[in-house]
Amino acid sequence: MSRPAFPVTLLALLGLAQATPAPTIDTSQMLRMTPQRTQLTLEYIRQHYDAKASSIQITPLMIVIHWTATGSLKSTLNTFKPEVLSGRTDIQKGGKLNTGAHYVVDRDGTIYQLMNETDMARHVIGLNRFAIGIENVGNNDLTPAQLKANTQLVNHLHEKYGVQYLIGHHEYGQFRGTPLWEEKDPTYFTVKSDPGAAFMAQLRAALKSGGVTFRALPK
């Protein structure tokens, strides 16, 4: 069962109804972009998006919010550190590159950057070359501190890159058939539930209170 939406009074107490401050970002857990990780990333791009690709660089137009479905930062980092995917039979056919994200937000709201924002991470089918991924430690019990941190981080990335779209992972399928969708294999798709409609509604409301809104689907 999803948690009830945070009341507006709580948003105000968190300071989200005011100007959004710049986030504090911890870079101590950055993943090494080794030659193997770079090569696996390029292989993924060539398999799914562009057979002639020569770069792993992305153009950030979108932010995708996730939850980790794990209970701790340590387990999350242990999941992302390997370069080669293990387990995850639902996406094994998609290639050897491990899943990843550009940021992880811990339960207490601490923001950790794991990857350069313009290097591709494998976190959302079909949209990886346009999307910055933000993972939140937990599942349907994300905390007010995480809501506040996500608001600050999304606002920061919006200002830095002019990001046009903000979606929850569970919403990514809406982009199939749009100009942003690149997946060449129509059978490569998984149904997601993270981070849930309630959390996304509160995040969008917090951002809107600070004057930040995002586009719907591309025309």
C-alpha positions in Angstrom: 0.0 0.0 0.0 1.4 3.4 -0.9 1.9 6.0 1.8 -0.5 8.9 1.9 0.6 12.1 0.2 2.5 14.5 2.4 0.2 17.3 3.5 0.8 20.9 2.3 1.6 21.9 5.8 4.5 19.5 5.9 5.8 20.9 2.6 5.8 24.3 4.2 7.6 23.1 7.3 10.2 21.5 5.0 10.8 24.8 3.4 9.8 23.6 0.0 7.3 26.4 -0.6 10.1 28.9 -0.5 13.0 29.4 -2.9 14.8 26.0 -3.3 18.3 26.1 -1.9 21.2 24.5 -3.8 21.8 20.9 -2.8 24.8 19.6 -1.0 26.3 16.7 -3.0 28.6 14.1 -1.7 31.0 12.8 -4.4 32.8 10.3 -2.3 31.0 7.3 -3.9 31.7 8.1 -7.5 31.9 5.0 -9.7 35.1 4.6 -11.7 34.4 4.9 -15.5 36.9 2.2 -16.3 37.7 1.1 -19.9 35.5 -1.9 -19.3 32.5 0.1 -18.1 33.0 2.6 -20.9 33.1 -0.3 -23.5 30.0 -2.0 -22.0 28.2 1.3 -22.1 29.1 1.8 -25.7 28.0 -1.7 -26.6 24.6 -1.1 -24.9 24.1 2.1 -26.9 25.0 0.3 -30.2 22.6 -2.6 -29.3 19.6 -0.5 -28.4 20.0 2.9 -29.9 22.6 3.6 -32.6 24.7 0.8 -34.2 27.3 3.5 -35.3 27.6 5.3 -32.0 31.1 6.3 -30.9 30.4 8.1 -27.6 28.7 7.4 -24.3 27.8 11.0 -23.8 24.1 12.0 -23.2 22.1 15.1 -23.7 20.2 15.6 -20.5 16.6 16.5 -21.3 14.9 14.4 -18.6 15.2 13.4 -15.0 13.9 9.9 -14.0 13.1 9.3 -10.3 13.5 5.7 -8.9 13.5 3.8 -5.7 16.1 1.2 -5.1 13.8 -1.5 -3.4 16.8 -2.0 -1.0 16.9 -0.9 2.6 20.4 0.7 2.8 22.9 2.9 1.0 25.5 0.1 1.3 23.4 -2.5 -0.5 22.5 0.1 -3.2 26.2 0.9 -3.8 27.1 -2.8 -3.8 24.4 -3.3 -6.5 25.8 -0.5 -8.7 29.6 -1.0 -8.3 30.0 -4.1 -10.5 30.5 -3.3 -14.2 28.7 -6.4 -15.4 25.1 -7.1 -14.7 24.2 -10.2 -12.6 20.9 -11.6 -11.7 18.0 -9.5 -13.2 16.7 -12.1 -15.6 14.1 -9.6 -16.7 16.7 -7.5 -18.4 19.5 -9.9 -19.1 18.8 -9.9 -22.8 19.5 -6.2 -22.8 23.2 -6.6 -22.5 26.1 -7.1 -20.1 26.3 -3.5 -18.8 25.2 -3.2 -15.1 22.4 -1.0 -14.1 23.3 2.4 -12.6 22.3 5.9 -11.8 23.8 9.3 -11.6 22.6 10.0 -8.1 21.5 8.2 -5.0 19.5 9.9 -2.2 19.8 8.1 1.2 17.0 7.8 3.8 18.3 10.9 5.6 18.3 13.0 2.5 22.1 12.9 1.8 22.7 13.1 -1.9 25.5 11.0 -3.4 26.7 11.5 -7.0 27.8 8.2 -8.6 28.4 9.2 -12.2 29.1 12.2 -14.3 25.7 13.6 -15.4 26.6 13.4 -19.1 27.8 9.8 -19.1 25.0 7.3 -19.9 23.7 5.1 -17.1 21.5 2.1 -17.7 18.5 3.0 -15.6 15.5 3.5 -17.9 14.7 1.5 -21.1 14.4 3.5 -24.2 15.4 6.9 -22.7 18.9 6.5 -21.3 20.6 8.9 -23.8 18.4 11.7 -22.6 17.9 10.9 -18.9 19.6 11.6 -15.6 18.7 8.9 -13.1 18.1 9.6 -9.4 17.7 6.6 -7.1 16.1 6.8 -3.6 17.0 4.2 -1.0 13.9 2.4 0.0 10.6 1.6 -1.7 7.1 2.9 -1.0 8.3 4.3 2.3 10.4 7.2 1.0 11.0 9.9 3.6 10.3 13.6 3.9 14.1 14.2 3.9 14.3 12.4 0.5 11.4 14.5 -0.8 13.3 17.7 0.2 16.6 16.4 -1.3 14.9 15.4 -4.6 13.3 18.8 -4.8 16.7 20.5 -4.4 18.5 18.2 -6.8 15.9 18.3 -9.5 15.8 22.1 -9.3 19.6 22.2 -9.5 19.7 19.9 -12.6 16.9 21.9 -14.2 18.8 25.1 -13.8 22.1 23.5 -15.0 20.8 21.7 -18.1 17.4 23.2 -18.9 15.9 19.8 -18.3 12.4 19.7 -19.9 10.9 16.5 -18.5 10.5 15.0 -15.0 9.0 11.5 -14.6 8.8 8.6 -12.2 10.2 5.3 -13.5 6.7 4.0 -13.5 5.8 6.6 -16.1 8.5 5.9 -18.7 6.3 3.8 -21.0 4.3 6.9 -21.9 7.2 8.0 -24.0 7.0 5.0 -26.4 6.3 6.3 -29.8 7.6 9.8 -29.1 10.8 11.4 -30.6 12.7 10.7 -27.4 12.1 6.9 -27.4 15.1 5.1 -29.0 14.7 1.5 -28.1 15.1 -0.7 -31.2 13.7 -3.9 -29.7 9.9 -3.5 -29.2 9.9 -6.5 -26.9 12.4 -5.0 -24.5 10.2 -3.4 -21.9 9.4 -3.9 -18.2 6.6 -2.6 -16.1 7.7 -0.5 -13.1 6.0 0.8 -10.0 8.7 3.1 -8.6 8.7 5.7 -7.1 4.9 5.7 -7.1 2.3 8.3 -8.0 2.0 9.8 -4.5 5.7 10.6 -4.3 5.8 12.1 -7.8 2.8 14.3 -7.1 4.4 15.7 -4.0 7.7 16.3 -5.8 6.0 18.1 -8.6 4.0 20.1 -6.2 7.1 21.1 -4.2 8.9 22.1 -7.4 5.9 24.1 -8.7 5.7 26.0 -5.5 9.2 27.3 -6.3 8.2 28.1 -9.9 9.6 25.0 -11.6 7.3 23.0 -13.9 8.1 20.5 -16.7 6.6 19.6 -20.0 4.3 16.7 -20.7 5.0 14.4 -23.6 6.9 15.8 -26.6 4.7 16.9 -29.5 
